[in-house]
Amino acid sequence: MSTADRLTDALYGLGWSTVKKLPEPVAARLGRTIADLAWKQRGKGVQRLEANYARVVPDATPERLAELSRAGMRSYLRYWMESFRLPAWSAERVRSGFEAKDLHHLTDGLAAGRGVILALPHLANWDLAGAWVTTALRTPFTTVAERLKPETLYDRFVAYREGLGMEVLPHSGGSAFGTLARRLRDGGLVCLVADRDLSASGVEVDFFGERARMPAGPALLAQQTGALLLPVTLWYDDSPVMKGQVHPPVDVPGPGTRVEKTSVMTQALADAFASGIAEHPEDWHMLQRLWLADLDPAKGPS
């Protein structure tokens, strides 16, 4: 393991071991302080976040974009502070930490014995939403995690999420899709973060007026297994309680090839994600390139 990898792993380990012991108000203030420091430094992540917000809020002035990126960094650090503390939260704290609108789309699907796929963008705290599902609904689910470097950091993330009641599969290796399909055919629940895909198999969609690529997996799983595909968006407000919206199901189109159906369904997911992101742009933690124009340095900003 390189020195940089060891340092990264040590810093995350310090976060999980130390922040979870802090009183909640202290952890919240610490998160805001770190966020403001990072925002003032104007690093690449902050600049990319601001450039992404410029597409979401195209009429925003430079001053408004700066306000959004500061709020976005605070939201991002709130996610991390909550995530570091989640393993120490009581079941009651988890249950009271999230409220969902139109939850019946999910509960009705599960009650019918039908597999359900929840597809989310990088909004607010998807780990908290997952912990709420396993705690408040007492429903385990399966998800996929990208392999992180160093490997010890990936192991920390897997252990953390499994400790919250999730089954975590590695994104690489090729076996995740088959396992997810089996879980869905058995009437299980699958949750996937699905607003960014840089692989060759990603589906091109229109996203805030420009082309981007999103994963084909949710749509393909729904077609192959008959599972219900539900977009979910999340957001923070001024309270300690995160909010969420379960959107109506994305249906499998009748006519068309598998590729055509996948394109239509993935576009429907993108539209649902865009509606939630437009309402709460500061809670969209996209500090990476997303739009195709930005992935080609000749076509867009760095």
C-alpha positions in Angstrom: 0.0 0.0 0.0 1.4 3.4 -0.9 1.9 6.2 1.7 -1.0 8.2 0.2 -3.3 5.1 0.5 -2.3 4.5 4.1 -2.9 8.2 4.9 -6.4 8.1 3.3 -7.3 4.9 5.1 -6.1 6.3 8.4 -8.1 9.6 8.0 -11.3 7.7 7.3 -10.6 5.4 10.2 -10.1 8.4 12.4 -13.4 9.8 11.2 -15.3 6.6 12.0 -13.7 6.2 15.4 -13.7 9.8 16.6 -16.7 11.6 15.1 -19.2 9.0 16.2 -18.2 9.7 19.8 -18.9 13.5 19.5 -22.2 15.0 20.7 -24.4 15.6 17.6 -24.4 19.4 17.8 -20.6 19.3 18.0 -20.3 17.0 15.0 -22.6 19.2 13.0 -20.6 22.3 13.8 -17.4 20.5 12.9 -18.9 19.5 9.6 -19.8 23.1 8.8 -16.4 24.3 9.7 -14.6 21.8 7.5 -17.0 22.5 4.7 -16.4 26.2 4.8 -12.7 25.8 4.9 -12.8 23.5 1.9 -15.1 25.9 0.1 -12.8 28.9 0.7 -9.8 26.9 -0.7 -11.6 26.6 -4.1 -10.1 23.2 -4.9 -11.0 21.1 -7.9 -13.9 19.4 -6.2 -15.5 22.8 -5.3 -15.0 24.2 -8.8 -16.5 21.1 -10.3 -19.5 21.2 -8.0 -20.0 24.9 -9.0 -19.8 24.0 -12.7 -22.3 21.3 -12.2 -24.7 23.6 -10.4 -24.4 26.1 -13.3 -26.1 23.5 -15.5 -28.8 22.8 -12.9 -29.5 26.5 -12.3 -28.5 28.0 -15.7 -29.7 31.6 -14.8 -27.7 31.7 -11.6 -25.3 34.7 -11.1 -21.7 34.0 -10.1 -22.7 35.1 -6.6 -25.6 32.7 -6.5 -23.4 29.8 -7.7 -20.9 30.6 -5.0 -23.7 30.5 -2.4 -24.9 27.2 -3.8 -21.4 25.6 -3.8 -20.9 26.7 -0.1 -24.3 25.2 0.8 -23.4 22.2 -1.3 -20.2 21.6 0.6 -22.0 22.0 3.9 -24.6 19.4 2.8 -21.8 17.1 1.7 -20.0 17.3 5.0 -23.4 16.8 6.8 -23.6 13.5 4.8 -20.1 12.5 6.1 -20.7 13.6 9.7 -24.0 11.6 9.8 -22.4 8.6 8.1 -19.5 8.5 10.6 -22.1 8.7 13.4 -24.7 6.3 12.0 -23.2 3.1 13.6 -23.6 4.7 17.0 -27.2 5.9 16.5 -29.9 4.1 18.3 -32.7 2.4 16.4 -35.1 5.2 17.5 -32.7 7.9 16.3 -32.5 6.2 12.9 -36.3 5.9 12.7 -36.8 9.5 13.6 -34.1 10.7 11.3 -35.9 10.3 8.0 -39.4 11.0 6.6 -40.5 9.7 3.2 -43.4 10.9 1.0 -45.4 8.4 -1.1 -43.8 5.5 0.7 -46.7 3.3 -0.4 -45.1 2.8 -3.8 -42.4 0.8 -2.0 -44.4 -0.9 0.7 -47.2 -2.0 -1.7 -44.6 -3.5 -4.0 -42.9 -5.4 -1.2 -46.2 -6.5 0.3 -47.2 -8.0 -3.1 -44.1 -10.1 -3.0 -42.7 -8.3 -6.0 -39.0 -7.4 -6.2 -38.4 -3.7 -5.9 -35.5 -1.6 -7.2 -34.9 1.8 -5.6 -32.7 4.0 -7.8 -31.3 7.2 -6.3 -29.0 10.0 -7.3 -26.2 11.4 -5.1 -28.6 13.5 -3.0 -28.4 14.1 0.7 -27.6 10.9 2.7 -28.5 7.7 0.9 -26.8 5.6 3.7 -29.2 7.1 6.2 -32.1 6.3 3.9 -30.8 2.7 3.7 -30.4 2.4 7.4 -34.0 3.7 7.9 -35.3 1.0 5.5 -33.6 -1.8 7.4 -34.6 -0.3 10.8 -38.0 1.3 10.4 -39.3 -1.1 7.7 -37.3 -4.0 8.9 -36.5 -4.8 5.3 -33.0 -5.9 4.3 -31.7 -5.0 0.9 -28.8 -5.6 -1.5 -26.7 -2.8 -3.0 -23.5 -2.4 -5.0 -20.3 -0.5 -4.0 -17.5 0.6 -6.2 -14.2 -0.8 -5.2 -12.2 1.9 -3.5 -8.5 2.3 -3.2 -6.8 1.4 -0.9 -8.5 -2.0 -0.5 -8.7 -1.5 3.3 -10.9 1.6 2.7 -13.2 -0.4 0.6 -13.3 -3.0 3.4 -14.2 -0.3 5.9 -17.1 0.9 3.7 -18.4 -2.7 3.2 -18.2 -3.4 7.0 -19.9 -0.1 7.8 -22.8 -0.7 5.4 -23.2 -4.3 6.3 -23.4 -3.1 9.9 -26.4 -1.0 8.9 -28.1 -4.1 7.6 -27.2 -4.0 3.9 -25.8 -6.8 1.7 -23.0 -5.1 -0.3 -21.7 -6.5 -3.6 -18.6 -5.3 -5.3 -19.2 -3.4 -8.6 -16.4 -5.1 -10.4 -16.1 -8.8 -11.0 -19.2 -9.3 -13.1 -21.2 -11.4 -10.7 -23.2 -8.5 -9.1 -25.9 -8.4 -11.8 -26.8 -12.1 -11.4 -26.9 -11.8 -7.6 -29.2 -8.7 -7.8 -31.5 -10.5 -10.2 -31.8 -13.5 -7.9 -32.6 -11.3 -4.9 -35.3 -9.5 -7.0 -36.9 -12.8 -8.2 -37.1 -13.8 -4.6 -39.1 -10.7 -3.9 -36.2 -8.8 -2.3 -35.2 -5.2 -2.3 -32.3 -3.7 -4.3 -31.0 -0.1 -3.8 -28.7 1.5 -6.4 -27.1 4.9 -6.7 -27.7 5.5 -10.4 -27.0 9.1 -11.6 -23.4 8.6 -12.9 -21.9 6.0 -15.2 -18.6 6.5 -17.0 -18.4 2.9 -18.4 -18.9 1.9 -22.0 -22.3 0.3 -21.1 -23.8 3.5 -19.8 -27.0 4.8 -21.4 -27.0 8.3 -22.8 -29.7 10.6 -21.4 -30.8 14.2 -21.7 -30.0 15.7 -18.3 -30.7 19.4 -17.7 -30.6 20.0 -21.5 -27.3 18.2 -22.2 -26.1 14.7 -22.7 -24.9 12.5 -19.8 -24.5 8.8 -19.2 -26.3 6.8 -16.5 -26.2 3.2 -15.6 -28.3 0.7 -17.6 -28.5 -1.7 -14.6 -31.7 -0.6 -13.0 -33.7 -0.7 -16.2 -32.2 -4.0 -17.3 -32.9 -5.6 -13.9 -36.5 -4.5 -14.0 -36.9 -5.9 -17.5 -35.3 -9.2 -16.7 -37.0 -9.9 -13.3 -40.3 -8.0 -13.5 -39.3 -6.0 -10.4 -40.8 -2.6 -9.7 -38.4 0.2 -10.5 -38.9 3.3 -8.3 -36.9 6.5 -8.4 -36.2 8.1 -5.1 -34.9 11.6 -4.3 -33.7 12.9 -1.0 -33.1 16.3 0.6 -32.3 18.2 3.8 -34.2 21.1 5.3 -33.5 23.2 8.4 -34.5 20.3 10.7 -32.4 17.3 11.8 -34.8 15.1 9.8 -33.9 14.2 6.2 -36.8 14.1 3.8 -37.4 11.8 0.8 -39.8 11.3 -2.1 -40.6 7.9 -3.6 -41.6 8.6 -7.2 -44.2 6.6 -9.2 -42.9 3.4 -10.9 -40.9 3.5 -14.1 -42.8 1.0 -16.3 -41.2 -1.3 -18.9 -42.4 -0.1 -22.3 -44.5 -2.5 -24.4 -42.9 -2.3 -27.8 -39.2 -2.0 -28.7 -35.9 -3.9 -28.4 -34.2 -4.3 -25.0 -31.8 -1.5 -25.9 -34.8 0.8 -26.8 -36.6 0.0 -23.6 -33.5 0.5 -21.5 -33.0 3.9 -23.1 -36.6 5.0 -22.4 -36.6 3.8 -18.8 -33.2 5.3 -18.0 -34.4 8.6 -19.4 -37.4 8.4 -17.1 -35.0 7.9 -14.1 -33.0 10.8 -15.2 -36.1 13.0 -15.4 -37.1 12.0 -11.9 -33.6 12.7 -10.6 -33.6 16.0 -12.3 -36.9 17.1 -10.6 -35.4 16.4 -7.2 -32.0 18.0 -7.9 -33.7 21.1 -9.4 -35.7 21.6 -6.2 -32.7 21.0 -3.9 -29.5 21.5 -5.9 -27.4 22.2 -2.8 -28.0 18.6 -1.7 -26.6 17.0 -4.9 -23.1 15.9 -4.0 -21.7 15.7 -7.5 -18.1 16.8 -7.2 -17.0 14.9 -10.4 -17.5 15.3 -14.1 -20.9 14.0 -15.3 -21.9 15.6 -18.6 -20.3 14.2 -21.8 -19.1 17.6 -22.8 -17.0 17.8 -19.6 -15.6 14.3 -20.1 -14.0 15.6 -23.3 -11.6 18.4 -22.3 -11.9 19.9 -25.8 -15.7 20.4 -25.4 -16.1 21.9 -21.9 -14.5 23.2 -18.7 -12.0 21.1 -16.7 
